[in-house]
Amino acid sequence: MSRELERPKRSLWRRIVDFALMDVNTIVEGGIDHDAIERLERVLLEADFGVDVTLELVSELERAAERGQIATPADLRTLLSERITAILSAPAAGKPPPDCLARGDELGIVLVLGVNGVGKTTSVAKLAHRLIEAGDRVLLAAADTFRAGAQAQLRAWAERTGAEFVGGAEGADPAAVAFDAVEAARARGCDWVLIDTAGRLHTQTDLMGELVKIDRVIARKVPGAPHERLLVVDVTSGQNVMNQARRFGAELELTGLVFAKFDSTARAGTAVAVARELAVPVRFLGTGEGLDDLEPFSAEAYVEKALADE
């Protein structure tokens, strides 16, 4: 069984039953009382569903109970499953599967963004590994020219994965590194350029402007590029994920999120809240430190795990 389908010690469903509803059969007998509703809202908020999604789910549950559409605990779980799956699936509707990265006719360019310490560089290496395993030739571009050791770290990943590498001198213009990387990729017959940018807080206006410059330089170099703008987030950071997605998304049009440090369903609502408010799909889940520990996101599998009866 893949890591994506492994079940957590206590699923969201188990927490709903244990702390919110106590005995789900009370729905059948007389509907959910006011205290149960408040407990359910608390469980959903603690799981980072956010206020809007929490109120929406609870309201739908109440209406379904009043109409007699919830006759068993299984009916309740089905209602939650269907609604959460619909929210998660909406941003990706009509688009290719999450692991099918967009690319141009000549070259695919992926710009990888994120704050400090979220596992961005490791995620770049995992993406490179997936593409190389599929038979593509990949170049890693170290556009983080400020953090000590950043160049060496990405170079080591390039050697380990078999990817090409382009870096820059300490303090060099990151946009220039991205430009050189595209030139090198063309000369070396690469299919993909994965650009690892420097980590930055979403509140640092000057550094956010630097990302826009990198994006603009790439767009001039390759029509339609970058083909992907992936934001790597630490899913365990809760509502900070939403704040980061809002801020980075205000500067650049994000094509997806990579959930690094995914810890089963401890933050089951994070993906739902982002999908509902920002319409940005989750593309991958980082499930460990190994190169193979990057799973394509599946709304159905995600919800199945969150609502597992354990």
C-alpha positions in Angstrom: 0.0 0.0 0.0 1.4 3.4 -0.9 2.0 6.1 1.7 -0.8 8.1 0.2 -3.3 5.4 1.3 -1.9 4.7 4.7 -4.4 5.4 7.4 -3.7 7.8 10.4 -3.9 6.8 14.0 -7.1 8.9 14.4 -8.9 10.0 11.3 -11.1 13.1 11.0 -14.1 10.9 11.1 -13.0 9.3 14.3 -12.5 12.7 15.9 -15.9 13.8 14.7 -17.5 10.8 16.3 -15.4 10.8 19.5 -15.6 14.5 20.3 -18.5 16.0 18.4 -21.3 13.6 18.0 -20.4 11.0 20.6 -23.1 8.7 19.3 -23.8 9.3 15.6 -27.1 7.3 15.9 -28.6 10.3 17.8 -29.0 11.9 14.3 -31.4 9.2 13.4 -33.4 9.5 16.6 -33.8 13.2 17.0 -31.3 15.2 14.9 -28.1 16.9 16.1 -28.6 19.1 19.1 -27.0 22.5 19.6 -24.1 21.3 21.7 -23.3 18.6 19.1 -23.3 21.3 16.4 -20.8 23.4 18.3 -18.6 20.4 19.0 -18.6 19.5 15.3 -17.7 23.0 14.3 -14.8 23.0 16.7 -13.5 19.7 15.3 -13.6 21.1 11.8 -12.0 24.4 12.7 -9.2 22.6 14.6 -8.6 20.5 11.4 -8.2 23.8 9.5 -11.3 23.7 7.4 -11.7 27.4 8.0 -14.8 29.3 9.0 -16.6 29.4 5.6 -16.2 25.7 4.8 -17.0 24.7 8.4 -20.3 26.6 8.4 -21.1 25.3 4.9 -20.6 21.7 5.9 -22.5 22.0 9.1 -25.4 23.8 7.5 -25.7 21.1 4.8 -25.6 18.4 7.5 -28.4 20.1 9.4 -30.6 20.5 6.3 -30.0 16.9 5.4 -31.0 15.7 8.9 -34.1 17.8 8.8 -35.1 16.3 5.4 -34.6 12.8 6.8 -31.7 12.1 4.4 -29.5 10.9 7.2 -30.8 7.5 8.4 -27.5 5.9 9.5 -24.0 7.0 10.5 -22.9 5.8 7.0 -25.3 8.4 5.5 -23.6 11.1 7.5 -20.2 10.0 6.4 -21.3 9.8 2.8 -22.7 13.3 2.9 -19.4 14.7 4.3 -17.4 12.6 1.8 -19.3 13.8 -1.2 -19.2 17.5 -0.2 -15.6 17.6 0.7 -14.6 15.7 -2.4 -16.6 18.2 -4.5 -14.8 21.1 -3.0 -11.3 19.6 -3.5 -12.1 18.5 -7.0 -13.5 21.9 -8.2 -10.1 23.7 -8.9 -8.8 20.8 -11.0 -12.0 20.3 -13.0 -11.3 20.0 -16.7 -7.5 19.9 -16.1 -5.0 17.1 -16.5 -4.2 14.8 -13.6 -2.2 16.5 -10.8 1.0 14.7 -11.7 0.9 15.8 -15.4 3.0 18.9 -15.3 2.3 21.5 -18.0 5.0 22.2 -20.5 5.7 23.9 -23.8 6.5 22.3 -27.1 10.2 22.8 -26.6 10.8 23.0 -22.9 8.9 22.7 -19.7 9.7 25.3 -17.0 8.6 24.9 -13.4 9.0 27.7 -10.9 9.0 26.4 -7.3 8.1 28.9 -4.6 7.8 28.9 -0.8 8.8 30.4 2.5 11.9 29.3 4.4 12.1 25.8 5.9 9.0 24.2 4.2 11.0 21.5 2.3 11.1 23.4 -1.0 14.4 22.2 -2.3 13.7 18.6 -1.3 10.4 18.9 -3.2 12.3 20.1 -6.3 14.5 17.0 -6.1 11.5 14.7 -5.7 9.8 16.3 -8.8 13.1 15.9 -10.7 13.2 12.2 -9.7 9.7 11.6 -10.9 10.4 13.2 -14.3 13.7 11.4 -14.8 12.1 8.1 -13.8 9.5 8.8 -16.6 12.4 9.1 -19.1 12.8 12.9 -19.3 16.0 14.9 -19.0 15.8 17.5 -16.2 17.9 20.5 -15.3 17.9 21.9 -11.8 18.4 25.7 -11.5 19.6 27.0 -8.1 18.1 30.5 -8.1 18.7 30.8 -4.3 21.9 32.7 -4.4 21.6 34.1 -0.9 21.2 31.2 1.5 24.5 29.7 2.6 24.8 26.2 1.2 21.8 26.4 -1.1 23.8 25.9 -4.2 25.7 22.9 -2.8 22.5 21.4 -1.5 20.7 21.5 -4.9 23.9 20.4 -6.7 24.0 17.3 -4.5 20.4 16.5 -5.3 21.2 16.9 -9.0 24.0 14.4 -8.7 21.8 12.0 -6.8 18.9 12.1 -9.2 21.0 12.3 -12.4 19.8 15.8 -13.3 21.7 18.6 -14.9 22.6 21.6 -12.8 23.1 25.3 -13.2 23.9 27.6 -10.3 25.2 31.1 -9.7 27.8 33.0 -7.7 26.8 34.0 -4.2 24.7 37.1 -4.3 24.1 36.8 -8.1 20.9 38.0 -9.6 18.4 35.0 -9.4 16.7 36.1 -12.6 20.1 35.8 -14.4 20.5 32.3 -13.0 17.1 31.4 -14.4 18.0 32.9 -17.7 21.3 30.9 -17.9 19.5 27.7 -16.9 17.1 28.0 -19.8 20.1 28.5 -22.2 21.9 25.5 -20.7 18.8 23.3 -20.9 18.5 24.1 -24.6 22.1 23.4 -25.2 22.0 20.1 -23.3 18.8 18.8 -24.8 16.8 18.9 -21.6 13.0 18.5 -21.4 12.5 20.3 -18.1 14.0 23.2 -16.0 13.0 23.1 -12.4 13.9 26.5 -10.7 14.4 26.4 -7.0 13.9 29.9 -5.7 15.1 31.3 -2.4 12.7 30.9 0.5 11.1 34.2 1.6 8.4 35.2 3.9 5.1 36.1 2.1 5.3 39.5 3.9 8.7 40.5 2.4 7.5 42.8 -0.4 11.0 43.4 -2.0 11.7 39.6 -2.2 8.3 38.9 -3.6 9.1 41.4 -6.3 12.2 39.4 -7.1 10.0 36.4 -7.9 8.0 38.5 -10.3 11.2 39.5 -12.0 12.3 35.9 -12.4 8.9 35.1 -13.8 9.1 37.9 -16.3 12.6 37.0 -17.5 11.5 33.4 -18.1 8.4 34.5 -20.0 10.5 36.6 -22.3 12.9 33.7 -22.9 10.3 31.0 -23.5 6.8 31.8 -24.7 4.2 30.7 -22.2 6.7 30.0 -19.5 6.8 29.3 -16.6 4.4 26.6 -17.4 4.0 25.7 -13.7 4.2 27.9 -10.6 4.1 25.5 -7.7 3.9 26.8 -4.1 5.4 24.4 -1.5 3.8 24.7 1.9 4.3 22.9 5.2 0.8 21.5 5.8 1.4 21.2 9.6 1.5 25.0 9.8 -2.3 25.3 9.6 -3.8 28.6 8.6 -0.4 29.9 7.6 -0.8 27.8 4.5 -3.8 30.0 3.5 -1.9 33.2 4.2 1.0 32.1 2.1 -1.2 31.0 -0.7 -3.0 34.3 -0.7 0.2 36.4 -0.7 2.1 34.4 -3.3 -1.0 34.1 -5.4 -1.4 37.9 -5.4 2.0 38.2 -7.1 2.0 35.3 -9.4 -0.8 33.0 -10.8 -0.2 29.7 -8.9 -0.9 26.5 -10.8 -0.8 24.3 -7.7 0.3 23.5 -4.2 2.8 20.9 -3.0 2.0 19.8 0.6 5.3 19.0 2.2 5.6 17.3 5.6 2.2 15.8 5.1 1.2 14.1 8.3 -1.8 12.0 7.3 -5.0 13.9 8.3 -3.9 16.0 11.2 -4.7 19.0 9.0 -7.3 17.4 6.8 -9.1 20.7 6.2 -6.1 22.7 4.9 -6.5 21.5 1.3 -10.3 22.0 1.5 -10.0 25.6 2.7 -7.5 26.5 0.0 -9.5 24.9 -2.7 -12.7 26.6 -1.6 -11.4 30.1 -1.2 -8.5 30.4 -3.6 -9.3 27.8 -6.3 -5.7 26.5 -6.2 -5.5 22.7 -6.5 -3.2 20.5 -4.4 -0.9 18.7 -6.9 1.4 16.6 -4.7 1.8 15.3 -1.1 5.2 15.0 0.4 5.0 11.9 2.6 8.6 11.4 3.7 12.3 12.3 3.1 13.0 9.8 0.3 13.0 10.7 -3.4 10.0 8.4 -4.0 8.0 10.1 -1.2 6.0 12.4 -3.4 2.4 11.3 -4.2 0.1 12.8 -6.8 -2.9 14.2 -5.0 -6.2 12.4 -5.2 -9.3 14.1 -3.7 -11.0 10.7 -3.4 -8.1 9.0 -1.6 -7.6 12.0 0.6 -11.2 12.1 1.7 -11.3 8.3 2.1 -8.4 8.5 4.5 -9.8 11.5 6.4 -13.1 9.7 7.0 -11.7 6.3 7.7 -13.4 4.5 10.6 -10.3 4.4 12.8 
